[in-house]
Amino acid sequence: MTIGAQPHAESWYANKEEGPVFPVLEGEEEVETVVVGGGLAGITTAFCLARIGKSVALLEANRVGWGASGRNGGFVSPGYAQSIFAIEKQLGLPKARALFNMGRAGTQFVAERLDEFGLQHLVGGRGWLKCVRYPAEDALKERAERMARDYGVHYQVWPREAVRETLETDRYFGALHDPEPFHLDPLAYSRALSVAAADSGARIYEASPATGLSRESGGWRVTTPKGTLRARHVVLAGNATQVGLYPPLEHAVLPVSTYVVTSEPLGDRLDKAIHFSGCIGDTRRSSDYYRIVGSGDDRRLLWGGRITTARSEPKELARMLTRDILSIYPQLGAFRTEYAWGGLMGYQRNKMPVIGLLAGARDAGLWGVTAFGGHGMGATATGGNLIAAAIAAGDESWRAFEPFLPAWIDRLVGGRNIFGQAATQLVYWQLRLMDRWQESRGKL
Ligand SMILES: Cc1cc2nc3c(=O)[nH]c(=O)nc-3n(C[C@H](O)[C@H](O)[C@H](O)COP(=O)(O)OP(=O)(O)OC[C@H]3O[C@@H](n4cnc5c(N)ncnc54)[C@H](O)[C@@H]3O)c2cc1C
């Protein structure tokens, strides 16, 4: 255990193995790049830089993978928290297509690392069944056609009968099957990538929160309780838990809590309900997604859902999510929830990640790779690769994300959080309202 770090959330992932322990930063060091935040955004950035021989140090306040990256649902899929059609409406098809392809490259990066590290056993299943809770066959067909025509991906439309043979519930009226996504143990992957980064020369420090960031000639100075790092580049990747380091960015990232439970081993009982080993979800943005984890008699249901603006976990969390499960699969009968945990997602109001040079710091080497919302397993890989390429080789591909940077926050509100909780609440209501509205109109 490292000194002063918060332990991992009590989750199905954390209880499987100990994981690596990295040292605390002590004293002064100089590197080319400092990455703040040991989630997948930061770890991927550090890995990509170290792999090509760049000097990089990563500071993690707790343990590597402690945040959303080590406690999420584990669905790895292309795309962003914002829907691709909304992006297309804002930027036009060619730019939306370029962004979509960058998202696919992120998913591909994760798949390639699993191959490279010999970690295929972390993958629990492939494909994603996106179920609808209302009759919407025409809308499903339209979406599949549009995705094939404009984005080159091939979703299959599953009619109601096919879905009901696969998922024994009367709640679903059809589904889209997307073959590309897969699911894995996100904490094990986060740890493996951080070990690979360290093996390539990245200096990784745990229990080392960045508490100060200041400009000095030729670069930046980042301080922690016991040490100092000097660097030409700083990459801020602290997601929704980063506070007090660079307020214009932090004020643009709104924390939203969401939850996951894992059942006791259900083994054969699951055969009465679910005959699909991939990712399952409904098209509600703020609702249920789930998958079977483990094998044989140890098979369990891992179920994610619900969002709140509170940082503390609801007292009734396990009971609430169990009720959600039984409302879809009552035949599972009473079961014990073995793990129940929550985590924070960081959202910008535009629901797109921050990837790029930060406002007010142009050409000064201050970068952001954060705010991936509920869709970060693939997109953090996209972001990490883009920022590393920009630092290492001056690559400007990150500019595809420039329209989503929170540059305006400096100018309009002078770094003051005039929206705070109210804005979070608004994003949350927007997500919930969209679900209800789409269901009532039978639209996706
Ligand atoms: C419960 C839950 C379920 C989810 N399910 C999915 C899913 O199935 N699929 C999917 O694609 N996405 C999912 N997401 C979203 C996904 O997990 C996130 O988008 C992604 O992990 C964000 O990665 P990150 O590196 O930006 O942030 P994080 O993983 O949160 O990492 C940020 C790290 O920065 C550290 N930090 C903060 N401040 C400092 C500081 N000052 N100094 C040093 N370190 C600092 C924190 O300790 C933390 O470890 C889910 C999220 C949650 C919470």
The ligand as a Gaussian input file, in Angstrom:
#p B3LYP/6-31G(d) Opt

LIG

0 1
 C      -19.323000       3.615000     -12.820000
 C      -18.835000       3.994000     -14.180000
 C      -19.131000       3.162000     -15.264000
 C      -18.647000       3.498000     -16.536000
 N      -18.813000       2.596000     -17.565000
 C      -18.165000       2.807000     -18.747000
 C      -18.149000       1.813000     -19.761000
 O      -18.659000       0.709000     -19.590000
 N      -17.541000       2.117000     -20.935000
 C      -16.918000       3.319000     -21.155000
 O      -16.394000       3.550000     -22.255000
 N      -16.866000       4.257000     -20.179000
 C      -17.456000       4.021000     -18.993000
 N      -17.371000       4.959000     -17.988000
 C      -16.599000       6.179000     -18.241000
 C      -15.091000       5.909000     -18.204000
 O      -14.783000       5.120000     -17.102000
 C      -14.358000       7.256000     -18.104000
 O      -14.768000       8.099000     -19.161000
 C      -12.845000       7.083000     -18.219000
 O      -12.386000       6.041000     -17.400000
 C      -12.170000       8.388000     -17.834000
 O      -10.779000       8.183000     -17.743000
 P       -9.859000       9.350000     -17.198000
 O       -8.473000       8.868000     -17.277000
 O      -10.225000      10.594000     -17.914000
 O      -10.318000       9.581000     -15.700000
 P      -10.145000       8.700000     -14.381000
 O      -10.087000       7.269000     -14.676000
 O      -11.205000       9.168000     -13.433000
 O       -8.720000       9.100000     -13.849000
 C       -8.406000      10.356000     -13.311000
 C       -7.329000      10.139000     -12.262000
 O       -6.747000      11.393000     -11.941000
 C       -6.395000      11.362000     -10.594000
 N       -6.228000      12.758000     -10.148000
 C       -7.163000      13.726000     -10.040000
 N       -6.611000      14.881000      -9.627000
 C       -5.289000      14.627000      -9.491000
 C       -4.187000      15.436000      -9.066000
 N       -4.332000      16.715000      -8.717000
 N       -2.958000      14.855000      -9.018000
 C       -2.768000      13.559000      -9.375000
 N       -3.802000      12.761000      -9.757000
 C       -5.037000      13.295000      -9.819000
 C       -7.527000      10.627000      -9.916000
 O       -7.120000      10.066000      -8.673000
 C       -7.865000       9.562000     -10.965000
 O       -7.228000       8.325000     -10.695000
 C      -17.898000       4.701000     -16.728000
 C      -17.633000       5.538000     -15.650000
 C      -18.090000       5.187000     -14.385000
 C      -17.781000       6.094000     -13.229000

